[in-house]
């Protein structure tokens, strides 16, 4: 990658460095090294994600899991930076910038809640897939009319369940619940409340993303200088937060999905080129004919929809009979569904835990920062 693509964030930090040297040439540069390291880590994470985002991996449970792992690493380093320089948070313009970031992060908590509901919905589809596989698995014996009828019913229920969220948002809304943990599995009381509300029937993923990204702009050079470069760190973390939430909404069924969120990250930032490349790849996926009305771009959802649709067309035929040719076609589709089922079994629960981790890490970062600010104020 050309050096010019990597140098913008560094050049702004260097602008502050030059100002410092004019005042005190002996002042240590550890803060600049720390902030440069953060920019470099974010860039490296997304360069790797972009390199692995081929047709087989992009938007799979495994790939999105890697995206969330990268976000969690960046979030942790961001949390440490904010804690190390908490005294800066009370000064202008840093007080305004960090408050703005936390307001956006609270909106991201609602996205996490909605994604968790979408994961639960996918889990219900898994149960219907199990019915289809059990009914049509020829290894269990000769297929009869009873098995065919049971498979047809499950396929119809699955097709209805996989309608675009605009057609099924009411059923999603009725299942909404926040990330909470019961202290007693047999009780509904005594739980820890989240900092976010469960999403309502009128909640919109598209509008929530717009709220996270609204008026997100590259920090002015004067703000970078005044904050010793922290303004760039906050901007970078906000941008990554927006992008990760956008990917989750693109992949997982949720209310009023919408991908037309304005993204503009200056290419001179180290991480901007791979992030915008991933954005373009995902938008290209969303425009494919078979995915324009999909309830989610997750690879496993696409494979599930494709194979169940082909299976439905096969066994719904008026002339369907269990000839050797038809039996072979049914067997092929069932084997494909078995592979999707195994992928879901292995990947869905770890994915849900990572979404939960993202939620709690955002809460932790916000809480620690507010506590630190309170202690700084008490000391003054």
C-alpha positions in Angstrom: 0.0 0.0 0.0 1.5 3.4 -0.9 2.8 5.4 2.0 0.4 8.3 1.1 -2.5 6.0 2.0 -1.1 5.4 5.4 0.1 8.9 6.4 -2.8 11.2 7.1 -3.5 10.2 10.7 0.3 10.2 11.4 0.7 13.6 9.7 -1.9 15.2 11.9 -0.2 13.7 15.0 3.1 15.0 13.7 1.6 18.4 13.5 1.0 18.2 17.2 4.5 16.8 17.8 6.0 19.8 16.0 4.0 22.2 18.1 5.2 20.4 21.3 8.8 20.6 20.1 8.6 24.3 19.6 7.5 24.6 23.3 9.6 21.9 24.9 12.0 19.8 22.8 12.6 17.4 25.7 9.0 16.4 26.2 8.5 12.7 25.9 6.6 11.3 22.9 5.1 8.2 24.5 1.5 9.5 23.9 2.1 9.9 20.2 3.6 6.4 20.0 0.6 5.0 21.9 -1.9 6.7 19.5 0.1 5.7 16.4 0.1 2.1 17.7 -3.7 2.2 17.9 -4.1 3.5 14.3 -1.7 0.8 13.1 -3.5 -2.0 15.0 -6.9 -0.9 13.5 -5.4 -0.8 10.0 -3.7 -4.2 10.4 -7.0 -5.9 11.6 -9.0 -4.6 8.7 -6.3 -5.3 6.1 -6.4 -8.9 7.3 -10.2 -9.0 7.3 -10.3 -7.6 3.8 -7.7 -10.1 2.5 -9.9 -13.0 3.9 -13.1 -11.6 2.5 -13.4 -13.9 -0.6 -16.6 -15.2 -2.0 -16.5 -18.3 0.3 -15.8 -16.4 3.5 -17.4 -13.0 3.3 -20.4 -12.6 5.6 -20.1 -16.2 6.9 -20.5 -16.8 10.6 -16.7 -17.4 10.9 -15.8 -14.2 9.1 -18.1 -12.0 11.0 -16.8 -13.6 14.2 -13.3 -12.5 13.2 -14.7 -9.0 12.6 -16.1 -8.9 16.1 -12.9 -10.2 17.5 -11.0 -7.4 15.8 -13.5 -4.9 17.1 -13.1 -6.2 20.6 -9.3 -5.8 20.4 -9.7 -2.3 19.1 -12.3 -1.5 21.8 -10.0 -2.7 24.5 -7.0 -0.7 23.3 -9.3 2.4 23.0 -10.6 1.8 26.6 -7.0 1.7 27.9 -6.0 4.9 26.0 -9.0 6.8 27.4 -8.3 5.6 30.9 -4.6 6.5 30.6 -5.5 10.1 29.5 -8.6 10.6 31.5 -7.5 14.1 32.6 -7.8 15.1 29.0 -11.5 14.2 28.9 -12.5 17.3 30.9 -10.8 19.7 28.6 -12.3 21.3 25.5 -12.8 20.0 22.8 -12.2 16.5 24.2 -15.1 16.7 26.6 -17.4 17.2 23.6 -15.8 14.6 21.4 -15.9 11.8 24.1 -19.5 12.7 25.0 -20.5 12.4 21.4 -18.8 9.0 21.1 -20.6 7.6 24.1 -23.9 8.8 22.8 -23.3 6.9 19.5 -22.1 3.8 21.4 -25.4 3.7 23.4 -27.2 3.5 20.1 -25.0 0.6 19.2 -26.3 -1.3 22.2 -29.8 -1.3 20.7 -28.3 -2.7 17.5 -26.7 -5.5 19.6 -30.1 -6.3 21.2 -31.8 -6.4 17.8 -29.1 -8.7 16.4 -29.5 -11.0 19.3 -33.2 -11.4 18.5 -32.2 -12.1 14.9 -29.8 -14.8 16.1 -32.7 -16.3 18.1 -34.9 -16.3 15.0 -32.2 -18.2 13.0 -32.1 -20.7 15.9 -35.8 -21.3 15.3 -35.1 -21.9 11.6 -32.6 -24.5 12.6 -35.3 -26.5 14.3 -37.4 -26.5 11.1 -34.3 -27.6 9.2 -33.9 -30.5 11.6 -37.5 -31.6 10.9 -36.9 -31.5 7.1 -33.7 -33.5 7.4 -35.2 -36.1 9.7 -38.2 -36.4 7.4 -36.3 -36.8 4.2 -33.1 -38.5 5.3 -33.3 -41.8 3.3 -30.8 -43.4 5.6 -33.6 -43.6 8.2 -35.7 -45.9 5.9 -38.0 -45.7 2.9 -39.7 -42.3 2.4 -43.5 -42.4 2.6 -46.3 -39.9 2.2 -46.2 -39.0 5.9 -42.5 -38.0 5.7 -43.1 -36.0 2.6 -46.1 -34.2 4.2 -44.1 -33.4 7.4 -41.2 -32.0 5.3 -43.6 -29.9 3.2 -45.1 -28.4 6.3 -41.7 -27.5 7.8 -40.5 -26.0 4.5 -43.6 -23.8 4.3 -43.1 -22.6 7.9 -39.5 -21.9 7.1 -40.3 -20.0 3.9 -42.8 -17.8 5.8 -40.2 -17.3 8.6 -37.6 -16.2 6.2 -39.6 -13.4 4.6 -38.0 -10.0 4.4 -38.2 -8.3 7.8 -40.5 -5.7 6.5 -43.1 -8.5 6.2 -42.3 -10.1 9.5 -41.3 -7.3 11.8 -44.2 -7.8 14.1 -43.1 -11.4 15.0 -39.6 -10.1 15.5 -40.7 -7.3 17.8 -42.7 -9.7 20.0 -39.6 -11.7 20.7 -37.4 -8.7 21.5 -35.5 -8.7 24.8 -32.4 -7.0 26.1 -29.1 -8.5 27.1 -29.7 -9.4 30.7 -28.5 -12.2 32.9 -30.8 -14.0 35.4 -29.2 -14.6 38.7 -31.5 -17.6 39.2 -32.4 -19.7 36.1 -35.8 -20.4 37.7 -36.7 -16.9 38.5 -37.7 -13.9 36.3 -36.6 -11.4 39.0 -33.3 -10.2 40.3 -31.7 -9.7 36.9 -29.1 -7.1 35.9 -30.6 -4.5 33.7 -28.7 -3.4 30.6 -28.1 0.3 29.8 -30.2 -0.1 26.7 -33.9 -0.5 26.1 -35.3 -3.5 24.3 -36.3 -2.4 20.8 -39.9 -1.6 20.2 -42.1 -2.4 17.2 -41.4 1.0 15.8 -37.6 0.6 16.1 -35.7 0.8 12.9 -32.2 -0.7 12.3 -31.7 1.7 9.4 -32.5 4.8 11.4 -30.4 3.5 14.3 -27.4 3.2 12.0 -28.0 6.7 10.7 -28.1 7.9 14.3 -24.7 6.3 15.0 -23.2 7.9 11.8 -25.0 11.2 11.8 -22.6 14.2 11.4 -19.6 12.0 11.8 -16.7 14.1 10.4 -13.0 14.0 10.3 -11.6 16.1 13.3 -10.3 19.5 12.5 -6.5 20.0 12.8 -7.0 22.4 15.6 -9.0 19.7 17.6 -6.2 17.2 16.9 -3.6 19.6 18.3 -5.7 20.7 21.3 -6.3 17.0 22.3 -2.7 15.8 21.7 -4.1 13.5 18.9 -6.9 11.9 21.0 -9.5 13.4 18.6 -8.2 11.1 15.9 -8.4 8.1 18.2 -12.1 8.9 19.0 -12.9 9.4 15.4 -11.3 6.1 14.4 -13.2 4.2 17.1 -16.5 5.8 16.2 -15.9 4.9 12.5 -15.1 1.3 13.3 -18.1 1.1 15.6 -20.4 2.4 12.8 -19.0 0.0 10.3 -19.2 -3.1 12.6 -22.9 -2.3 13.5 -23.6 -1.8 9.8 -22.2 -5.3 8.9 -24.2 -6.9 11.7 -27.4 -5.3 10.4 -26.5 -6.4 6.8 -26.0 -10.0 7.8 -28.6 -10.8 10.5 -32.4 -10.4 10.3 -33.7 -7.4 12.2 -36.4 -4.8 12.0 -36.3 -2.4 9.1 -32.9 -3.4 7.8 -31.4 -0.7 5.6 -27.8 -0.6 4.2 -28.0 2.8 2.6 -25.9 4.5 5.3 -23.5 7.2 4.1 -19.9 6.1 4.5 -17.0 8.4 3.8 -13.7 7.7 5.5 -10.8 9.7 4.0 -8.5 7.2 2.3 -5.4 8.8 3.9 -6.3 7.1 7.2 -4.4 3.8 7.6 -7.6 1.8 8.1 -9.9 3.6 5.6 -8.9 1.7 2.4 -9.6 -1.8 3.7 -12.8 -0.7 5.5 -14.2 1.0 2.3 -13.2 -2.1 0.3 -15.2 -4.3 2.6 -18.1 -1.9 2.4 -18.1 -2.1 -1.4 -17.9 -5.9 -1.4 -20.9 -6.2 1.0 -22.9 -3.7 -1.1 -22.1 -5.7 -4.2 -23.4 -8.8 -2.4 -26.7 -7.0 -1.4 -27.3 -6.1 -5.1 -27.2 -9.7 -6.4 -30.5 -10.8 -7.8 -30.9 -13.7 -5.3 -30.2 -11.4 -2.3 -32.1 -8.2 -3.0 -35.0 -9.4 -0.9 -33.1 -11.5 1.5 -33.8 -11.1 5.2 -30.1 -11.2 5.9 -26.8 -11.5 3.9 -25.3 -14.1 6.2 -23.8 -16.8 4.1 -25.5 -19.6 6.0 -28.9 -17.9 5.6 -28.3 -17.8 1.9 -27.4 -21.5 1.7 -30.4 -22.4 3.8 -32.8 -20.4 1.6 -31.3 -21.7 -1.6 -31.5 -25.4 -0.6 -34.9 -25.3 1.0 -36.3 -23.5 -2.0 -34.9 -26.1 -4.4 -36.2 -28.9 -2.1 -39.7 -27.3 -2.0 -39.8 -27.0 -5.7 -38.8 -30.6 -6.0 -41.3 -32.2 -3.6 -44.2 -29.7 -4.3 -44.4 -30.8 -7.9 -47.7 -32.4 -8.8 -45.9 -35.1 -10.6 -43.5 -35.8 -7.8 -42.8 -39.4 -7.2 -40.0 -41.2 -5.4 -38.3 -42.5 -8.5 -34.6 -43.2 -8.4 -33.9 -39.8 -10.1 -36.1 -37.8 -7.7 -34.8 -39.7 -4.7 -31.2 -38.8 -5.7 -32.1 -35.1 -6.1 -33.8 -35.1 -2.7 -30.7 -36.8 -1.2 -28.4 -34.2 -2.6 -30.4 -31.3 -1.2 -30.7 -33.0 2.2 -27.0 -33.5 2.3 -26.5 -29.8 1.5 -28.9 -28.9 4.4 -26.9 -31.2 6.7 -23.8 -29.2 6.0 -25.6 -25.9 6.7 -27.0 -27.4 9.9 -23.5 -28.4 11.1 -22.2 -24.9 10.2 -24.9 -23.4 12.3 -24.4 -25.7 15.2 -20.7 -24.9 15.3 -20.9 -21.2 14.7 -24.2 -19.7 15.9 -23.7 -20.0 19.7 -20.1 -18.6 19.6 -21.3 -15.8 17.4 -24.1 -14.9 19.8 -21.6 -14.9 22.7 -19.3 -12.5 20.7 -22.2 -10.1 20.1 -22.9 -10.3 23.8 -19.3 -9.5 24.5 -19.4 -6.5 22.2 -22.4 -5.2 24.1 -20.8 -5.6 27.5 -17.4 -4.2 26.4 -19.1 -1.0 25.1 -21.0 -0.7 28.5 -17.8 -1.3 30.4 -15.8 1.3 28.4 -18.5 3.9 29.0 -18.9 3.1 32.7 -15.2 3.2 33.4 -14.8 6.5 31.6 -17.6 8.1 33.5 -16.3 6.8 36.8 -12.8 8.1 36.0 -14.2 11.5 35.1 -16.0 11.5 38.4 -12.8 10.8 40.3 -10.9 13.5 38.5 -13.6 16.0 39.3 -13.5 14.9 43.0 -9.7 15.4 43.1 -9.9 19.0 41.7 
